[in-house]
Amino acid sequence: MERGGGWTGVMRQIRRVPRLQETLMSIIQIPLSKLHLSPANVRKSDSQLFIDELAANIGERGLLQNLIVAPLAKPKGHYSVTGGGRRLRAMNRLVALGQWTKDAPVDCRSLQGDAADQSEVSFAENFMQLKMTVTDEIRAFKHFINEGSDVD
């Protein structure tokens, strides 16, 4: 889908649920072992792409962006991850490597909505992301090199 003319229509479609903003609640901490990837997460391709690199980044800096979750009916106290599936996979990779515990607390924003609401939030989160431009990447690398950082 193009982000040009089609973008406005897509965003209108997302805004069709006026209560969606109200369904996002405050940030809560949930043990990693109680988080499961949601089928409502719209990102399906390349889900393992650069997971080791993302895991290394999270291991070094911590989770920089919270996950978006929705409570599961069963098992009680478990949540499906609507936004942040790659981050969830990366944290589980850290557990597999013995670098994190399976019950490490994870910052999550809880979503109280149905499967359609969850898919819309997942779509909005992924669709609205912009990659850095090549120019911005070059400037960032130059900054770190000038500061004496090892960019490898």
Chimera marker file (.cmm) of the C-alpha trace (Angstrom):
<marker_set name="trace">
<marker id="1" x="0.000" y="0.000" z="0.000" r="1" g="1" b="0" radius="0.5"/>
<marker id="2" x="1.384" y="3.399" z="-0.884" r="1" g="1" b="0" radius="0.5"/>
<marker id="3" x="1.725" y="6.046" z="1.757" r="1" g="1" b="0" radius="0.5"/>
<marker id="4" x="0.759" y="8.837" z="-0.619" r="1" g="1" b="0" radius="0.5"/>
<marker id="5" x="-2.907" y="9.144" z="-1.631" r="1" g="1" b="0" radius="0.5"/>
<marker id="6" x="-3.843" y="5.855" z="0.005" r="1" g="1" b="0" radius="0.5"/>
<marker id="7" x="-2.422" y="6.929" z="3.352" r="1" g="1" b="0" radius="0.5"/>
<marker id="8" x="-5.232" y="9.386" z="4.112" r="1" g="1" b="0" radius="0.5"/>
<marker id="9" x="-7.867" y="6.753" z="3.479" r="1" g="1" b="0" radius="0.5"/>
<marker id="10" x="-6.068" y="4.247" z="5.641" r="1" g="1" b="0" radius="0.5"/>
<marker id="11" x="-5.772" y="6.710" z="8.516" r="1" g="1" b="0" radius="0.5"/>
<marker id="12" x="-9.470" y="7.584" z="8.185" r="1" g="1" b="0" radius="0.5"/>
<marker id="13" x="-10.184" y="3.869" z="8.455" r="1" g="1" b="0" radius="0.5"/>
<marker id="14" x="-8.090" y="3.639" z="11.630" r="1" g="1" b="0" radius="0.5"/>
<marker id="15" x="-9.819" y="6.697" z="13.120" r="1" g="1" b="0" radius="0.5"/>
<marker id="16" x="-13.211" y="5.107" z="12.545" r="1" g="1" b="0" radius="0.5"/>
<marker id="17" x="-12.994" y="3.703" z="16.060" r="1" g="1" b="0" radius="0.5"/>
<marker id="18" x="-13.188" y="6.864" z="18.196" r="1" g="1" b="0" radius="0.5"/>
<marker id="19" x="-12.835" y="4.911" z="21.416" r="1" g="1" b="0" radius="0.5"/>
<marker id="20" x="-9.507" y="3.388" z="20.330" r="1" g="1" b="0" radius="0.5"/>
<marker id="21" x="-7.474" y="6.089" z="22.090" r="1" g="1" b="0" radius="0.5"/>
<marker id="22" x="-9.443" y="5.464" z="25.278" r="1" g="1" b="0" radius="0.5"/>
<marker id="23" x="-8.768" y="1.716" z="25.101" r="1" g="1" b="0" radius="0.5"/>
<marker id="24" x="-5.041" y="2.270" z="25.687" r="1" g="1" b="0" radius="0.5"/>
<marker id="25" x="-4.401" y="2.220" z="29.399" r="1" g="1" b="0" radius="0.5"/>
<marker id="26" x="-1.404" y="3.120" z="31.517" r="1" g="1" b="0" radius="0.5"/>
<marker id="27" x="1.875" y="1.248" z="31.372" r="1" g="1" b="0" radius="0.5"/>
<marker id="28" x="2.043" y="-1.891" z="33.501" r="1" g="1" b="0" radius="0.5"/>
<marker id="29" x="4.854" y="-4.371" z="34.114" r="1" g="1" b="0" radius="0.5"/>
<marker id="30" x="4.206" y="-7.975" z="33.106" r="1" g="1" b="0" radius="0.5"/>
<marker id="31" x="6.566" y="-10.949" z="33.509" r="1" g="1" b="0" radius="0.5"/>
<marker id="32" x="8.042" y="-11.926" z="30.129" r="1" g="1" b="0" radius="0.5"/>
<marker id="33" x="6.791" y="-15.510" z="30.568" r="1" g="1" b="0" radius="0.5"/>
<marker id="34" x="3.189" y="-14.251" z="30.512" r="1" g="1" b="0" radius="0.5"/>
<marker id="35" x="3.516" y="-12.523" z="27.127" r="1" g="1" b="0" radius="0.5"/>
<marker id="36" x="2.494" y="-14.277" z="23.887" r="1" g="1" b="0" radius="0.5"/>
<marker id="37" x="2.523" y="-13.076" z="20.280" r="1" g="1" b="0" radius="0.5"/>
<marker id="38" x="-0.969" y="-12.072" z="19.170" r="1" g="1" b="0" radius="0.5"/>
<marker id="39" x="-2.479" y="-13.296" z="15.908" r="1" g="1" b="0" radius="0.5"/>
<marker id="40" x="-3.850" y="-9.734" z="15.625" r="1" g="1" b="0" radius="0.5"/>
<marker id="41" x="-0.278" y="-8.451" z="15.120" r="1" g="1" b="0" radius="0.5"/>
<marker id="42" x="-0.219" y="-7.412" z="11.456" r="1" g="1" b="0" radius="0.5"/>
<marker id="43" x="3.517" y="-7.946" z="10.907" r="1" g="1" b="0" radius="0.5"/>
<marker id="44" x="3.866" y="-11.485" z="9.523" r="1" g="1" b="0" radius="0.5"/>
<marker id="45" x="6.927" y="-11.405" z="7.221" r="1" g="1" b="0" radius="0.5"/>
<marker id="46" x="10.582" y="-11.366" z="8.245" r="1" g="1" b="0" radius="0.5"/>
<marker id="47" x="9.625" y="-11.813" z="11.894" r="1" g="1" b="0" radius="0.5"/>
<marker id="48" x="13.058" y="-13.274" z="12.705" r="1" g="1" b="0" radius="0.5"/>
<marker id="49" x="15.033" y="-10.723" z="10.677" r="1" g="1" b="0" radius="0.5"/>
<marker id="50" x="17.804" y="-9.145" z="12.804" r="1" g="1" b="0" radius="0.5"/>
<marker id="51" x="16.406" y="-10.656" z="16.025" r="1" g="1" b="0" radius="0.5"/>
<marker id="52" x="19.917" y="-11.385" z="17.355" r="1" g="1" b="0" radius="0.5"/>
<marker id="53" x="20.940" y="-7.764" z="16.747" r="1" g="1" b="0" radius="0.5"/>
<marker id="54" x="17.781" y="-6.450" z="18.390" r="1" g="1" b="0" radius="0.5"/>
<marker id="55" x="18.325" y="-8.835" z="21.317" r="1" g="1" b="0" radius="0.5"/>
<marker id="56" x="21.878" y="-7.546" z="21.761" r="1" g="1" b="0" radius="0.5"/>
<marker id="57" x="20.594" y="-3.961" z="21.738" r="1" g="1" b="0" radius="0.5"/>
<marker id="58" x="17.863" y="-4.703" z="24.287" r="1" g="1" b="0" radius="0.5"/>
<marker id="59" x="20.340" y="-6.654" z="26.410" r="1" g="1" b="0" radius="0.5"/>
<marker id="60" x="22.700" y="-3.693" z="26.458" r="1" g="1" b="0" radius="0.5"/>
<marker id="61" x="20.249" y="-0.784" z="26.736" r="1" g="1" b="0" radius="0.5"/>
<marker id="62" x="17.046" y="-2.357" z="28.014" r="1" g="1" b="0" radius="0.5"/>
<marker id="63" x="13.652" y="-2.158" z="26.343" r="1" g="1" b="0" radius="0.5"/>
<marker id="64" x="13.401" y="1.371" z="24.941" r="1" g="1" b="0" radius="0.5"/>
<marker id="65" x="9.809" y="1.156" z="23.710" r="1" g="1" b="0" radius="0.5"/>
<marker id="66" x="7.050" y="-0.590" z="25.632" r="1" g="1" b="0" radius="0.5"/>
<marker id="67" x="4.977" y="-3.405" z="24.150" r="1" g="1" b="0" radius="0.5"/>
<marker id="68" x="1.258" y="-3.052" z="23.429" r="1" g="1" b="0" radius="0.5"/>
<marker id="69" x="-0.702" y="-5.926" z="24.932" r="1" g="1" b="0" radius="0.5"/>
<marker id="70" x="-4.239" y="-7.163" z="25.456" r="1" g="1" b="0" radius="0.5"/>
<marker id="71" x="-5.322" y="-9.488" z="28.265" r="1" g="1" b="0" radius="0.5"/>
<marker id="72" x="-6.011" y="-13.092" z="27.294" r="1" g="1" b="0" radius="0.5"/>
<marker id="73" x="-9.111" y="-14.864" z="28.582" r="1" g="1" b="0" radius="0.5"/>
<marker id="74" x="-7.017" y="-17.981" z="29.258" r="1" g="1" b="0" radius="0.5"/>
<marker id="75" x="-4.651" y="-18.512" z="30.863" r="1" g="1" b="0" radius="0.5"/>
<marker id="76" x="-5.615" y="-15.863" z="33.380" r="1" g="1" b="0" radius="0.5"/>
<marker id="77" x="-2.952" y="-13.218" z="33.890" r="1" g="1" b="0" radius="0.5"/>
<marker id="78" x="-1.409" y="-13.754" z="30.440" r="1" g="1" b="0" radius="0.5"/>
<marker id="79" x="-1.362" y="-11.206" z="27.623" r="1" g="1" b="0" radius="0.5"/>
<marker id="80" x="-1.144" y="-11.203" z="23.846" r="1" g="1" b="0" radius="0.5"/>
<marker id="81" x="1.388" y="-8.829" z="22.291" r="1" g="1" b="0" radius="0.5"/>
<marker id="82" x="-0.353" y="-6.723" z="19.661" r="1" g="1" b="0" radius="0.5"/>
<marker id="83" x="2.523" y="-4.277" z="19.131" r="1" g="1" b="0" radius="0.5"/>
<marker id="84" x="6.154" y="-5.243" z="19.585" r="1" g="1" b="0" radius="0.5"/>
<marker id="85" x="6.355" y="-8.820" z="18.350" r="1" g="1" b="0" radius="0.5"/>
<marker id="86" x="10.001" y="-8.450" z="17.258" r="1" g="1" b="0" radius="0.5"/>
<marker id="87" x="10.902" y="-6.992" z="20.652" r="1" g="1" b="0" radius="0.5"/>
<marker id="88" x="9.131" y="-9.939" z="22.317" r="1" g="1" b="0" radius="0.5"/>
<marker id="89" x="11.090" y="-12.400" z="20.160" r="1" g="1" b="0" radius="0.5"/>
<marker id="90" x="14.332" y="-10.585" z="20.987" r="1" g="1" b="0" radius="0.5"/>
<marker id="91" x="13.659" y="-10.717" z="24.734" r="1" g="1" b="0" radius="0.5"/>
<marker id="92" x="12.830" y="-14.424" z="24.473" r="1" g="1" b="0" radius="0.5"/>
<marker id="93" x="16.125" y="-14.866" z="22.617" r="1" g="1" b="0" radius="0.5"/>
<marker id="94" x="17.902" y="-13.253" z="25.585" r="1" g="1" b="0" radius="0.5"/>
<marker id="95" x="16.202" y="-15.799" z="27.863" r="1" g="1" b="0" radius="0.5"/>
<marker id="96" x="17.340" y="-18.640" z="25.570" r="1" g="1" b="0" radius="0.5"/>
<marker id="97" x="20.912" y="-17.271" z="25.768" r="1" g="1" b="0" radius="0.5"/>
<marker id="98" x="20.705" y="-17.172" z="29.573" r="1" g="1" b="0" radius="0.5"/>
<marker id="99" x="21.060" y="-13.369" z="29.660" r="1" g="1" b="0" radius="0.5"/>
<marker id="100" x="17.554" y="-12.617" z="30.983" r="1" g="1" b="0" radius="0.5"/>
<marker id="101" x="15.184" y="-14.485" z="33.266" r="1" g="1" b="0" radius="0.5"/>
<marker id="102" x="11.871" y="-15.694" z="31.903" r="1" g="1" b="0" radius="0.5"/>
<marker id="103" x="10.060" y="-13.647" z="34.541" r="1" g="1" b="0" radius="0.5"/>
<marker id="104" x="11.872" y="-10.369" z="33.832" r="1" g="1" b="0" radius="0.5"/>
<marker id="105" x="9.381" y="-7.487" z="34.148" r="1" g="1" b="0" radius="0.5"/>
<marker id="106" x="8.445" y="-5.924" z="30.798" r="1" g="1" b="0" radius="0.5"/>
<marker id="107" x="6.868" y="-2.480" z="30.410" r="1" g="1" b="0" radius="0.5"/>
<marker id="108" x="3.604" y="-2.849" z="28.483" r="1" g="1" b="0" radius="0.5"/>
<marker id="109" x="0.709" y="-0.613" z="27.518" r="1" g="1" b="0" radius="0.5"/>
<marker id="110" x="-2.513" y="-2.536" z="28.013" r="1" g="1" b="0" radius="0.5"/>
<marker id="111" x="-5.200" y="-2.388" z="25.331" r="1" g="1" b="0" radius="0.5"/>
<marker id="112" x="-8.811" y="-3.080" z="26.259" r="1" g="1" b="0" radius="0.5"/>
<marker id="113" x="-10.454" y="-3.901" z="22.947" r="1" g="1" b="0" radius="0.5"/>
<marker id="114" x="-11.550" y="-6.645" z="20.603" r="1" g="1" b="0" radius="0.5"/>
<marker id="115" x="-9.461" y="-8.322" z="17.882" r="1" g="1" b="0" radius="0.5"/>
<marker id="116" x="-10.350" y="-5.567" z="15.377" r="1" g="1" b="0" radius="0.5"/>
<marker id="117" x="-9.105" y="-2.874" z="17.786" r="1" g="1" b="0" radius="0.5"/>
<marker id="118" x="-5.917" y="-4.856" z="18.355" r="1" g="1" b="0" radius="0.5"/>
<marker id="119" x="-5.250" y="-5.244" z="14.629" r="1" g="1" b="0" radius="0.5"/>
<marker id="120" x="-5.878" y="-1.531" z="14.042" r="1" g="1" b="0" radius="0.5"/>
<marker id="121" x="-3.389" y="-0.562" z="16.757" r="1" g="1" b="0" radius="0.5"/>
<marker id="122" x="-0.837" y="-3.020" z="15.354" r="1" g="1" b="0" radius="0.5"/>
<marker id="123" x="-1.342" y="-1.641" z="11.858" r="1" g="1" b="0" radius="0.5"/>
<marker id="124" x="-1.090" y="1.993" z="12.985" r="1" g="1" b="0" radius="0.5"/>
<marker id="125" x="2.098" y="1.298" z="14.938" r="1" g="1" b="0" radius="0.5"/>
<marker id="126" x="3.783" y="-0.436" z="11.994" r="1" g="1" b="0" radius="0.5"/>
<marker id="127" x="2.432" y="1.738" z="9.183" r="1" g="1" b="0" radius="0.5"/>
<marker id="128" x="3.432" y="5.029" z="10.793" r="1" g="1" b="0" radius="0.5"/>
<marker id="129" x="7.074" y="4.017" z="11.340" r="1" g="1" b="0" radius="0.5"/>
<marker id="130" x="9.629" y="5.802" z="9.218" r="1" g="1" b="0" radius="0.5"/>
<marker id="131" x="13.109" y="4.477" z="8.669" r="1" g="1" b="0" radius="0.5"/>
<marker id="132" x="15.977" y="6.899" z="9.058" r="1" g="1" b="0" radius="0.5"/>
<marker id="133" x="17.029" y="8.486" z="5.796" r="1" g="1" b="0" radius="0.5"/>
<marker id="134" x="20.474" y="7.594" z="4.455" r="1" g="1" b="0" radius="0.5"/>
<marker id="135" x="21.577" y="11.150" z="5.212" r="1" g="1" b="0" radius="0.5"/>
<marker id="136" x="20.439" y="10.837" z="8.846" r="1" g="1" b="0" radius="0.5"/>
<marker id="137" x="22.250" y="7.499" z="9.146" r="1" g="1" b="0" radius="0.5"/>
<marker id="138" x="25.484" y="9.013" z="7.788" r="1" g="1" b="0" radius="0.5"/>
<marker id="139" x="25.217" y="11.968" z="10.181" r="1" g="1" b="0" radius="0.5"/>
<marker id="140" x="24.652" y="9.617" z="13.117" r="1" g="1" b="0" radius="0.5"/>
<marker id="141" x="27.643" y="7.430" z="12.206" r="1" g="1" b="0" radius="0.5"/>
<marker id="142" x="29.784" y="10.558" z="11.727" r="1" g="1" b="0" radius="0.5"/>
<marker id="143" x="28.742" y="11.810" z="15.160" r="1" g="1" b="0" radius="0.5"/>
<marker id="144" x="29.706" y="8.542" z="16.840" r="1" g="1" b="0" radius="0.5"/>
<marker id="145" x="32.998" y="8.303" z="14.949" r="1" g="1" b="0" radius="0.5"/>
<marker id="146" x="33.853" y="11.894" z="15.917" r="1" g="1" b="0" radius="0.5"/>
<marker id="147" x="33.071" y="11.025" z="19.542" r="1" g="1" b="0" radius="0.5"/>
<marker id="148" x="35.548" y="8.124" z="19.327" r="1" g="1" b="0" radius="0.5"/>
<marker id="149" x="32.870" y="5.415" z="19.513" r="1" g="1" b="0" radius="0.5"/>
<marker id="150" x="33.300" y="2.003" z="17.977" r="1" g="1" b="0" radius="0.5"/>
<marker id="151" x="30.429" y="1.765" z="15.471" r="1" g="1" b="0" radius="0.5"/>
<marker id="152" x="30.879" y="-1.980" z="14.868" r="1" g="1" b="0" radius="0.5"/>
<link id1="1" id2="2" r="1" g="1" b="0" radius="0.2"/>
<link id1="2" id2="3" r="1" g="1" b="0" radius="0.2"/>
<link id1="3" id2="4" r="1" g="1" b="0" radius="0.2"/>
<link id1="4" id2="5" r="1" g="1" b="0" radius="0.2"/>
<link id1="5" id2="6" r="1" g="1" b="0" radius="0.2"/>
<link id1="6" id2="7" r="1" g="1" b="0" radius="0.2"/>
<link id1="7" id2="8" r="1" g="1" b="0" radius="0.2"/>
<link id1="8" id2="9" r="1" g="1" b="0" radius="0.2"/>
<link id1="9" id2="10" r="1" g="1" b="0" radius="0.2"/>
<link id1="10" id2="11" r="1" g="1" b="0" radius="0.2"/>
<link id1="11" id2="12" r="1" g="1" b="0" radius="0.2"/>
<link id1="12" id2="13" r="1" g="1" b="0" radius="0.2"/>
<link id1="13" id2="14" r="1" g="1" b="0" radius="0.2"/>
<link id1="14" id2="15" r="1" g="1" b="0" radius="0.2"/>
<link id1="15" id2="16" r="1" g="1" b="0" radius="0.2"/>
<link id1="16" id2="17" r="1" g="1" b="0" radius="0.2"/>
<link id1="17" id2="18" r="1" g="1" b="0" radius="0.2"/>
<link id1="18" id2="19" r="1" g="1" b="0" radius="0.2"/>
<link id1="19" id2="20" r="1" g="1" b="0" radius="0.2"/>
<link id1="20" id2="21" r="1" g="1" b="0" radius="0.2"/>
<link id1="21" id2="22" r="1" g="1" b="0" radius="0.2"/>
<link id1="22" id2="23" r="1" g="1" b="0" radius="0.2"/>
<link id1="23" id2="24" r="1" g="1" b="0" radius="0.2"/>
<link id1="24" id2="25" r="1" g="1" b="0" radius="0.2"/>
<link id1="25" id2="26" r="1" g="1" b="0" radius="0.2"/>
<link id1="26" id2="27" r="1" g="1" b="0" radius="0.2"/>
<link id1="27" id2="28" r="1" g="1" b="0" radius="0.2"/>
<link id1="28" id2="29" r="1" g="1" b="0" radius="0.2"/>
<link id1="29" id2="30" r="1" g="1" b="0" radius="0.2"/>
<link id1="30" id2="31" r="1" g="1" b="0" radius="0.2"/>
<link id1="31" id2="32" r="1" g="1" b="0" radius="0.2"/>
<link id1="32" id2="33" r="1" g="1" b="0" radius="0.2"/>
<link id1="33" id2="34" r="1" g="1" b="0" radius="0.2"/>
<link id1="34" id2="35" r="1" g="1" b="0" radius="0.2"/>
<link id1="35" id2="36" r="1" g="1" b="0" radius="0.2"/>
<link id1="36" id2="37" r="1" g="1" b="0" radius="0.2"/>
<link id1="37" id2="38" r="1" g="1" b="0" radius="0.2"/>
<link id1="38" id2="39" r="1" g="1" b="0" radius="0.2"/>
<link id1="39" id2="40" r="1" g="1" b="0" radius="0.2"/>
<link id1="40" id2="41" r="1" g="1" b="0" radius="0.2"/>
<link id1="41" id2="42" r="1" g="1" b="0" radius="0.2"/>
<link id1="42" id2="43" r="1" g="1" b="0" radius="0.2"/>
<link id1="43" id2="44" r="1" g="1" b="0" radius="0.2"/>
<link id1="44" id2="45" r="1" g="1" b="0" radius="0.2"/>
<link id1="45" id2="46" r="1" g="1" b="0" radius="0.2"/>
<link id1="46" id2="47" r="1" g="1" b="0" radius="0.2"/>
<link id1="47" id2="48" r="1" g="1" b="0" radius="0.2"/>
<link id1="48" id2="49" r="1" g="1" b="0" radius="0.2"/>
<link id1="49" id2="50" r="1" g="1" b="0" radius="0.2"/>
<link id1="50" id2="51" r="1" g="1" b="0" radius="0.2"/>
<link id1="51" id2="52" r="1" g="1" b="0" radius="0.2"/>
<link id1="52" id2="53" r="1" g="1" b="0" radius="0.2"/>
<link id1="53" id2="54" r="1" g="1" b="0" radius="0.2"/>
<link id1="54" id2="55" r="1" g="1" b="0" radius="0.2"/>
<link id1="55" id2="56" r="1" g="1" b="0" radius="0.2"/>
<link id1="56" id2="57" r="1" g="1" b="0" radius="0.2"/>
<link id1="57" id2="58" r="1" g="1" b="0" radius="0.2"/>
<link id1="58" id2="59" r="1" g="1" b="0" radius="0.2"/>
<link id1="59" id2="60" r="1" g="1" b="0" radius="0.2"/>
<link id1="60" id2="61" r="1" g="1" b="0" radius="0.2"/>
<link id1="61" id2="62" r="1" g="1" b="0" radius="0.2"/>
<link id1="62" id2="63" r="1" g="1" b="0" radius="0.2"/>
<link id1="63" id2="64" r="1" g="1" b="0" radius="0.2"/>
<link id1="64" id2="65" r="1" g="1" b="0" radius="0.2"/>
<link id1="65" id2="66" r="1" g="1" b="0" radius="0.2"/>
<link id1="66" id2="67" r="1" g="1" b="0" radius="0.2"/>
<link id1="67" id2="68" r="1" g="1" b="0" radius="0.2"/>
<link id1="68" id2="69" r="1" g="1" b="0" radius="0.2"/>
<link id1="69" id2="70" r="1" g="1" b="0" radius="0.2"/>
<link id1="70" id2="71" r="1" g="1" b="0" radius="0.2"/>
<link id1="71" id2="72" r="1" g="1" b="0" radius="0.2"/>
<link id1="72" id2="73" r="1" g="1" b="0" radius="0.2"/>
<link id1="73" id2="74" r="1" g="1" b="0" radius="0.2"/>
<link id1="74" id2="75" r="1" g="1" b="0" radius="0.2"/>
<link id1="75" id2="76" r="1" g="1" b="0" radius="0.2"/>
<link id1="76" id2="77" r="1" g="1" b="0" radius="0.2"/>
<link id1="77" id2="78" r="1" g="1" b="0" radius="0.2"/>
<link id1="78" id2="79" r="1" g="1" b="0" radius="0.2"/>
<link id1="79" id2="80" r="1" g="1" b="0" radius="0.2"/>
<link id1="80" id2="81" r="1" g="1" b="0" radius="0.2"/>
<link id1="81" id2="82" r="1" g="1" b="0" radius="0.2"/>
<link id1="82" id2="83" r="1" g="1" b="0" radius="0.2"/>
<link id1="83" id2="84" r="1" g="1" b="0" radius="0.2"/>
<link id1="84" id2="85" r="1" g="1" b="0" radius="0.2"/>
<link id1="85" id2="86" r="1" g="1" b="0" radius="0.2"/>
<link id1="86" id2="87" r="1" g="1" b="0" radius="0.2"/>
<link id1="87" id2="88" r="1" g="1" b="0" radius="0.2"/>
<link id1="88" id2="89" r="1" g="1" b="0" radius="0.2"/>
<link id1="89" id2="90" r="1" g="1" b="0" radius="0.2"/>
<link id1="90" id2="91" r="1" g="1" b="0" radius="0.2"/>
<link id1="91" id2="92" r="1" g="1" b="0" radius="0.2"/>
<link id1="92" id2="93" r="1" g="1" b="0" radius="0.2"/>
<link id1="93" id2="94" r="1" g="1" b="0" radius="0.2"/>
<link id1="94" id2="95" r="1" g="1" b="0" radius="0.2"/>
<link id1="95" id2="96" r="1" g="1" b="0" radius="0.2"/>
<link id1="96" id2="97" r="1" g="1" b="0" radius="0.2"/>
<link id1="97" id2="98" r="1" g="1" b="0" radius="0.2"/>
<link id1="98" id2="99" r="1" g="1" b="0" radius="0.2"/>
<link id1="99" id2="100" r="1" g="1" b="0" radius="0.2"/>
<link id1="100" id2="101" r="1" g="1" b="0" radius="0.2"/>
<link id1="101" id2="102" r="1" g="1" b="0" radius="0.2"/>
<link id1="102" id2="103" r="1" g="1" b="0" radius="0.2"/>
<link id1="103" id2="104" r="1" g="1" b="0" radius="0.2"/>
<link id1="104" id2="105" r="1" g="1" b="0" radius="0.2"/>
<link id1="105" id2="106" r="1" g="1" b="0" radius="0.2"/>
<link id1="106" id2="107" r="1" g="1" b="0" radius="0.2"/>
<link id1="107" id2="108" r="1" g="1" b="0" radius="0.2"/>
<link id1="108" id2="109" r="1" g="1" b="0" radius="0.2"/>
<link id1="109" id2="110" r="1" g="1" b="0" radius="0.2"/>
<link id1="110" id2="111" r="1" g="1" b="0" radius="0.2"/>
<link id1="111" id2="112" r="1" g="1" b="0" radius="0.2"/>
<link id1="112" id2="113" r="1" g="1" b="0" radius="0.2"/>
<link id1="113" id2="114" r="1" g="1" b="0" radius="0.2"/>
<link id1="114" id2="115" r="1" g="1" b="0" radius="0.2"/>
<link id1="115" id2="116" r="1" g="1" b="0" radius="0.2"/>
<link id1="116" id2="117" r="1" g="1" b="0" radius="0.2"/>
<link id1="117" id2="118" r="1" g="1" b="0" radius="0.2"/>
<link id1="118" id2="119" r="1" g="1" b="0" radius="0.2"/>
<link id1="119" id2="120" r="1" g="1" b="0" radius="0.2"/>
<link id1="120" id2="121" r="1" g="1" b="0" radius="0.2"/>
<link id1="121" id2="122" r="1" g="1" b="0" radius="0.2"/>
<link id1="122" id2="123" r="1" g="1" b="0" radius="0.2"/>
<link id1="123" id2="124" r="1" g="1" b="0" radius="0.2"/>
<link id1="124" id2="125" r="1" g="1" b="0" radius="0.2"/>
<link id1="125" id2="126" r="1" g="1" b="0" radius="0.2"/>
<link id1="126" id2="127" r="1" g="1" b="0" radius="0.2"/>
<link id1="127" id2="128" r="1" g="1" b="0" radius="0.2"/>
<link id1="128" id2="129" r="1" g="1" b="0" radius="0.2"/>
<link id1="129" id2="130" r="1" g="1" b="0" radius="0.2"/>
<link id1="130" id2="131" r="1" g="1" b="0" radius="0.2"/>
<link id1="131" id2="132" r="1" g="1" b="0" radius="0.2"/>
<link id1="132" id2="133" r="1" g="1" b="0" radius="0.2"/>
<link id1="133" id2="134" r="1" g="1" b="0" radius="0.2"/>
<link id1="134" id2="135" r="1" g="1" b="0" radius="0.2"/>
<link id1="135" id2="136" r="1" g="1" b="0" radius="0.2"/>
<link id1="136" id2="137" r="1" g="1" b="0" radius="0.2"/>
<link id1="137" id2="138" r="1" g="1" b="0" radius="0.2"/>
<link id1="138" id2="139" r="1" g="1" b="0" radius="0.2"/>
<link id1="139" id2="140" r="1" g="1" b="0" radius="0.2"/>
<link id1="140" id2="141" r="1" g="1" b="0" radius="0.2"/>
<link id1="141" id2="142" r="1" g="1" b="0" radius="0.2"/>
<link id1="142" id2="143" r="1" g="1" b="0" radius="0.2"/>
<link id1="143" id2="144" r="1" g="1" b="0" radius="0.2"/>
<link id1="144" id2="145" r="1" g="1" b="0" radius="0.2"/>
<link id1="145" id2="146" r="1" g="1" b="0" radius="0.2"/>
<link id1="146" id2="147" r="1" g="1" b="0" radius="0.2"/>
<link id1="147" id2="148" r="1" g="1" b="0" radius="0.2"/>
<link id1="148" id2="149" r="1" g="1" b="0" radius="0.2"/>
<link id1="149" id2="150" r="1" g="1" b="0" radius="0.2"/>
<link id1="150" id2="151" r="1" g="1" b="0" radius="0.2"/>
<link id1="151" id2="152" r="1" g="1" b="0" radius="0.2"/>
</marker_set>
